Amino acid sequence: MGQESKKEVLAAITLALYEYQGYTMHVQESGVLTIGGANTDWNSKLRLQRHAPEHNF
């Protein structure tokens, strides 16, 4: 492995560790989870139910 390739690998590892430690985080999260009964399209019973297929044998 050439000297230039070693420098590129070292740079990639350094950047990965830097991001892993969280130095690139832009948004601070509160860490609070909200568990409630908000009605949205994600938990709508109407969207979860499907019609049974009709078979004509």
N, C-alpha and C positions, 0 to 999 in steps of 0.2 A: 504494500500500500504506500503510495507516494506521500510526500509531506503535505501537499495541497489537500489530498483526500482526508488525511488525518485531521487537518484543521477544520474541514467541513463537518466531519463527524463530531468533533469536539464542540463546534458551534451549535449543531443540532441538539446534542445532549444538554448543553448549557441552557438553550432556549426552552427545552422541554421541562427541565427542572425548575426554571424560572416561572413558567406557567403553572406547573403543578403546585408550587408554593402559594399561588394565588396573587401574584403581583400584577397580573393583567386584568383583575376583576374590576369591571366598571360599575356594576350595580351592587349595592349592599343589600342583602336580604335580611329580613327581620328574624327569620327562623321560626315564625309562628304559623302553625297549620290551622286552617279554619275548617271545622267539620260542622256542616249544617245542611239544612234541607232546601237549598236554593234550587228552584225549578229552572232548568235550562234544557236545551236540546240534547245535551249529553246524557241526562238521566230521565228523559221523557219516556213514559211507558208506551205511548203511542208509537214512537220510533222503534221500540224494541220488539213489538209484536208484529209477526208476519202472518199472512194468510196461508193456510195449508193448501198445498197444490191439489188441484182437482185431477184425478186420474179416471179416464173412461176406458175401462178394459172390457 
